[in-house]
Amino acid sequence: MAIYTKTGDKGTTSLFGGKRISKANIRVEAYGSADELTSFIGLVATKVPQKITRELLTTIQKDIYQIMAFLAGAKVDRETLRRQIKRFEREIDKVSSRLAKLNRFIVPGGTEFAGWFHVLRTVCRRLERAVVKSFKKPYNLDQSVVVQYFNRLSDLFFTLARWHSKGKEIVV
C-alpha cells in the first residue's frame, strides 16, 4: 500500500468522520504541534538512561495520540487524562522536593538532558497555545481536561529539566 493518498494535494486534510478542512486551520496546527511534540519525546526517550522515565515518556506519547484524535473530532477518555494529570502532579512534587528552591529564572541548558527536557517544555507550551486557540470559550469538559493536561505536562518537563541539570542550572 502506498503511503501517499494525494487527498491533501490541494491544501486540505480530513478530520475524524471525513470532513475536509484547510491545512492552515488552527485545529490542524494544534495536532501538528502535538505530532511534533511526540517526535521530540521519542528522541528524548532514546537518550534517557532511566527505564522508568522512558516508560513515562512512552505513556505520554500514547496520551498525546489520543488527544490528537480528539482534536480531529474523536471522543477522548477524560478520566484517563485526569489520572495522568494527577500522576504528573505527584511526580512534580516528588522531584521538586529533592531540588533547591526555585527563586530565579533558569536559562535552558546545564546538561544535555536538561536541554532536551527544556525543548520538550517549550514545544509543549506552543502546543498548549495552539490548543487553546482552537477551542471556543467556555471550554467543554473534554477541552478543559486537554488544556490542563498540556499545562501540567509542560510543568513536568520543566521539573525534569531541573532534575537532569544535576546542579548545573544556569540562573538569571
C-alpha positions in Angstrom: 0.0 0.0 0.0 1.3 3.4 -0.9 1.9 5.9 1.9 0.6 8.8 -0.3 -3.1 9.3 -0.9 -2.9 12.6 -2.9 -6.0 13.7 -0.9 -4.1 16.6 0.6 -2.6 17.9 -2.6 -4.9 20.9 -2.7 -4.1 22.0 0.9 -6.9 20.3 2.8 -6.9 17.4 5.3 -9.6 15.2 6.7 -10.9 15.3 10.2 -12.4 12.3 12.1 -15.6 11.4 10.3 -14.3 12.6 6.9 -14.9 16.4 6.9 -12.2 18.2 5.0 -10.6 21.4 6.3 -7.7 23.6 5.3 -4.3 22.5 6.5 -3.9 26.1 7.7 -6.8 25.6 10.2 -5.8 26.1 13.8 -7.0 22.6 14.7 -4.6 21.2 12.2 -1.9 23.4 13.6 -2.7 22.1 17.1 -2.5 18.4 16.2 0.6 19.1 14.0 2.3 20.6 17.1 1.2 17.5 19.0 2.8 15.3 16.4 6.0 17.4 16.7 6.0 17.0 20.5 5.6 13.2 20.3 8.5 13.1 17.9 10.7 15.1 20.3 9.5 12.9 23.2 10.6 9.8 21.2 14.0 11.3 20.6 14.5 12.1 24.3 13.2 8.7 25.3 16.1 7.1 23.3 18.6 9.2 25.3 17.5 9.0 28.9 19.1 6.1 30.8 16.3 5.6 33.4 13.8 2.9 32.3 11.0 4.5 34.4 11.5 7.8 32.6 11.4 6.1 29.2 8.2 4.3 30.1 6.6 7.6 31.4 7.6 9.3 28.1 6.1 6.5 26.0 2.9 6.7 28.0 2.8 10.4 27.4 3.2 9.8 23.6 0.2 7.5 23.7 -1.8 10.0 25.6 -1.0 12.7 23.0 -2.0 10.4 20.2 -5.4 10.1 21.9 -5.6 13.9 22.2 -4.6 14.3 18.5 -7.6 12.1 17.6 -9.8 14.3 19.9 -8.5 17.4 18.1 -9.5 15.8 14.8 -13.0 15.2 16.1 -13.0 11.8 18.0 -14.0 11.4 21.7 -11.4 11.4 24.4 -11.4 9.5 27.7 -11.3 12.3 30.2 -10.8 10.0 33.2 -7.5 8.6 31.8 -6.3 12.1 31.2 -7.3 13.2 34.7 -5.4 10.3 36.2 -2.4 11.3 34.1 -2.6 14.9 35.3 -2.6 13.6 38.9 0.3 11.4 38.1 2.2 14.4 36.7 1.5 16.4 39.9 2.8 13.6 42.1 5.9 13.3 40.0 6.5 17.0 40.0 6.0 17.2 43.8 8.4 14.2 44.3 11.1 15.5 42.1 10.7 19.1 43.3 11.1 18.0 47.0 14.7 17.0 46.0 15.6 20.2 44.2 16.8 23.5 45.5 14.2 26.1 46.0 13.4 28.0 42.8 13.7 31.7 43.2 15.3 32.9 40.0 14.8 32.3 36.2 16.6 29.4 34.7 18.3 29.5 31.4 17.7 26.3 29.4 20.8 24.1 29.4 23.2 23.0 32.1 23.4 19.4 30.7 22.3 17.8 27.5 19.4 16.0 29.2 18.2 19.3 30.8 18.4 21.0 27.5 16.3 18.2 25.9 13.6 18.5 28.6 13.6 22.3 28.1 12.9 21.6 24.3 10.0 19.4 25.3 8.7 22.1 27.7 8.8 24.8 25.0 7.2 22.7 22.3 4.6 21.6 24.8 3.8 25.3 25.6 3.5 26.1 21.9 1.1 23.1 21.5 -0.9 24.3 24.5 -1.3 27.8 22.9 -2.5 26.2 19.7 -4.9 24.0 21.5 -6.3 27.0 23.5 -6.7 29.0 20.2 -8.5 26.0 18.6 -11.1 25.8 21.4 -14.0 28.2 21.8 -14.6 29.5 25.3 -16.2 28.5 27.5 -14.4 25.1 27.2 -16.4 21.9 27.4 -15.3 19.2 29.8 -13.2 17.4 27.2 -11.5 20.6 26.1 -10.8 21.7 29.7 -9.0 18.5 30.6 -6.9 18.7 27.5 -5.8 22.2 28.3 -5.0 21.0 31.9 -3.1 18.0 30.6 -0.7 20.1 28.5 -0.3 22.8 31.2 0.7 20.2 33.7 2.8 18.3 31.2 4.9 21.3 30.5 5.4 21.8 34.3 6.6 18.2 34.4 9.1 18.7 31.6 10.4 21.8 33.4 10.8 19.9 36.6 12.6 17.0 34.8 14.9 19.6 33.1 15.8 20.9 36.6 16.4 17.4 37.8 18.6 16.5 34.9 20.6 19.6 35.2 22.4 17.9 38.1 23.2 21.2 39.9 24.5 22.8 36.8 21.5 25.1 36.3 22.2 28.5 34.7 20.2 31.1 36.7 19.5 34.7 35.9 
